[in-house]
């Protein structure tokens, strides 16, 4: 099936740190880097943990100890490259189907001994829209249908209100 | 933009023919003629159903040559994109600040 692509998000920043430290800070201080208001838990976030290895997760820990794993670490190559999945759908719900998740790549490029350029790309965003196929699958039976439609309505409403 | 405030997505898809039309569009963009093919309703009736789906924000259309092609609205993914764009902007700002602060400390 063909699906149109959505342009990746590309951001870059130059930080006053050598490449080794720039990489380490991104991972170790991810707790302070991630905007806190984005929270899938039902309680406030106590901390966000970035597990520094392939197969690890990025997860939020709530003040009550509850935990939400919302990314899988796919590539961990210090000090130059990181890739992790983005397992959060369009309405900020956890997406358990990996085929409907996007991914984030972060590249660290040394500009000098104490300056590093960091390039971030969040790509394959169109995969979050592949839920439409499930809408179609659910039309015949009623099982998945109300759920996806509800989700769709939420999405459209969110889009309009911006 | 003209929208019918009374048409919500649930109501629009309560109709079996409209569900079939929507289901076909999920598979890919299509013109009215292609959509009407194989359906037990007339082409004007299909156009009427498409108007209802469009009012509900479920599909959008554009002219391609002399044909009008309909597709499932991707507004949801676009909305996510703009939200993530802001998210990463804030994240990288915070990151640059942390790197600066760390630099002064060491």
Interface residues (C-beta under 8 A of the other chain):
Chain A: X1 X2 X4 X6 X7 X9 X11 X12 X13 X14 X15 X16 X17 X21 X22 X25 X26 X29 X32 X33 X34 X35 X38 X86 X89 X90 X114 X118 X120 X122 X125 X126 X128 X129 X132 X133 X135 X136 X139 X149 X152 X153 X155 X156 X158 X159 X160 X162
Chain B: X8 X9 X10 X13 X19 X20 X22 X23 X26 X27 X28 X57 X58 X72 X73 X74 X75 X76 X77 X78 X79 X80 X81 X82 X84 X85 X87 X88 X89 X90 X91 X92 X93 X94 X95 X96 X98 X99 X100 X102 X103
